[in-house]
Amino acid sequence: MSPSDDFSALLFSPLDIRGVRFRNRTVISPMCTYSATDGLANDWHLVHLGKFALGGAAAVFTEAAAVEPRGKITHGDLGIWSSDHAAALKPVTNFIRRNGALPSIQIAHAGRKASMQRPWQGNGPLDDTDRARGEDIWDIVAASAEPVKSGWLMPAELSVSAISDIQKNFASAAGHAADAGFEVLEIHSAHGYLAHSFLSPLSNHRNDAYGGDLAGRMRFTLETAEKVRAVWPNDKPLFVRISSVDVDGADEGWGLADSVALAGELKARGVDVVDCSSGGIAGLATSSQGPREQGFRGPYGARIRSETGVATMVVGLVLDARVAEDLLVSGAADLVAVGREALYNPNWPHHMARDLGVDADYAEWPEQYGWWLVRREPLFKEASDD
Ligand SMILES: Cc1cc2nc3c(=O)[nH]c(=O)nc-3n(C[C@H](O)[C@H](O)[C@H](O)COP(=O)(O)O)c2cc1C
């Protein structure tokens, strides 16, 4: 794409939320790498996440960090249930901040999708092969005693007092995240994990205060957000990721009107940004349920944003600068998150700025790179003129 006057380059304008400034509107989406031991971050996380800060993103999210050991998806998940976990993440937050991005964490409980294999080891429930490697199954919990699908582990239905204990763990994880130096915190309430399993009528068949009608099914996520907001510093933004619909393009399960209602209630409880994903109640959220086009979740963000006034982040198949810019200009989103594209190209934000013609002199790149890159261009021109 060549630089064009058509672009207002909202993508590269700053955004202030509470006491925090996003240097632009690009965010690295939470992405599990399943490379921790006992939930503790290591040099993998420093390099993997650090490179996205060098790549120009405004905020760099960790992968889903479990609020208790039982809430990990796999044995390799990151955790944030103790001060040791916070200490292990400190070098990561320091590096990201020193390089101009906001260290951001997603806190999560996997619910009935816990005790799974890493994607490249099968992506199903743990089995004998995993046991032979020393990675045994553990007891899992959910809104109702129903597995993700047949053949998967059966979760135990959470009692009301066990729900309260898990919510306390979310709040205490937020405290550890603040101690670790994170600036932005997101509660994971999407993709079929514990909080989403309460929201969706496809997975919540309770008859008590945490099930039944919409208000009952929303209770877990809303109370959790309240408890986290009470601990998470007032000057720092709180995000909640939701599956805007259970099934893209179908009126089945949790729907967009439900998300609008939820977003309004979250905003009233001090949630600053609703992160609009979709799907995942009984499979991978990244799997297509039908044809998906670039920026296909824009309409979810647009409706949630316009009907509630809450800020939104939109994620999913945002592959180029034009699509990202359109999501912002059209009012679908205040922030745009990228996942796989950033795995492919960690410098995605810098490249998008070049595409929009807003960083012609490489000023936004680390100076260790920018000085060289400015001088590299004439060399290329010379070579191509030969
Ligand atoms: C390797 C990988 C790991 C992921 N892990 C998480 C996660 O920890 N939490 C989450 O909310 N979404 C997770 N996702 C979903 C991404 O955050 C993102 O929503 C999804 O990949 C769609 O965006 P994309 O099309 O830009 O990749 C993951 C996706 C990938 C590819």
The ligand as an SDF file (V2000), in Angstrom:
LIG
                    3D

 31 33  0  0  0  0  0  0  0  0999 V2000
   -1.2380  -18.7880   19.3180 C   0  0  0  0  0  0  0  0  0  0  0  0
   -2.5030  -18.1390   19.7920 C   0  0  0  0  0  0  0  0  0  0  0  0
   -2.7880  -18.0890   21.1410 C   0  0  0  0  0  0  0  0  0  0  0  0
   -3.9240  -17.4210   21.6120 C   0  0  0  0  0  0  0  0  0  0  0  0
   -4.1320  -17.2760   22.9640 N   0  0  0  0  0  0  0  0  0  0  0  0
   -5.1160  -16.4720   23.4060 C   0  0  0  0  0  0  0  0  0  0  0  0
   -5.2170  -16.1070   24.7760 C   0  0  0  0  0  0  0  0  0  0  0  0
   -4.3700  -16.4570   25.6190 O   0  0  0  0  0  0  0  0  0  0  0  0
   -6.2490  -15.3180   25.1590 N   0  0  0  0  0  0  0  0  0  0  0  0
   -7.1650  -14.8560   24.2540 C   0  0  0  0  0  0  0  0  0  0  0  0
   -8.0870  -14.1380   24.6400 O   0  0  0  0  0  0  0  0  0  0  0  0
   -7.0710  -15.1540   22.9460 N   0  0  0  0  0  0  0  0  0  0  0  0
   -6.0630  -15.9090   22.5120 C   0  0  0  0  0  0  0  0  0  0  0  0
   -5.9150  -16.1310   21.1700 N   0  0  0  0  0  0  0  0  0  0  0  0
   -6.7790  -15.4130   20.2330 C   0  0  0  0  0  0  0  0  0  0  0  0
   -6.0710  -14.1130   19.7840 C   0  0  0  0  0  0  0  0  0  0  0  0
   -5.9040  -13.2350   20.8700 O   0  0  0  0  0  0  0  0  0  0  0  0
   -6.8680  -13.4010   18.6990 C   0  0  0  0  0  0  0  0  0  0  0  0
   -8.0950  -13.0060   19.2410 O   0  0  0  0  0  0  0  0  0  0  0  0
   -7.1010  -14.2940   17.4770 C   0  0  0  0  0  0  0  0  0  0  0  0
   -5.8880  -14.9110   17.0670 O   0  0  0  0  0  0  0  0  0  0  0  0
   -7.6990  -13.5030   16.3210 C   0  0  0  0  0  0  0  0  0  0  0  0
   -6.8410  -12.4740   15.9150 O   0  0  0  0  0  0  0  0  0  0  0  0
   -5.8690  -12.6370   14.6170 P   0  0  0  0  0  0  0  0  0  0  0  0
   -6.7640  -12.9430   13.4600 O   0  0  0  0  0  0  0  0  0  0  0  0
   -5.2180  -11.2700   14.5220 O   0  0  0  0  0  0  0  0  0  0  0  0
   -4.9180  -13.7330   14.9130 O   0  0  0  0  0  0  0  0  0  0  0  0
   -4.8100  -16.8380   20.6890 C   0  0  0  0  0  0  0  0  0  0  0  0
   -4.5400  -16.9490   19.3190 C   0  0  0  0  0  0  0  0  0  0  0  0
   -3.3920  -17.5650   18.8750 C   0  0  0  0  0  0  0  0  0  0  0  0
   -3.1150  -17.5930   17.3980 C   0  0  0  0  0  0  0  0  0  0  0  0
  1  2  1  0
  2  3  1  0
  2 30  2  0
  3  4  2  0
  4  5  1  0
  4 28  1  0
  5  6  2  0
  6  7  1  0
  6 13  1  0
  7  8  2  0
  7  9  1  0
  9 10  1  0
 10 11  2  0
 10 12  1  0
 12 13  2  0
 13 14  1  0
 14 15  1  0
 14 28  1  0
 15 16  1  0
 16 17  1  0
 16 18  1  0
 18 19  1  0
 18 20  1  0
 20 21  1  0
 20 22  1  0
 22 23  1  0
 23 24  1  0
 24 25  2  0
 24 26  1  0
 24 27  1  0
 28 29  2  0
 29 30  1  0
 30 31  1  0
M  END
$$$$
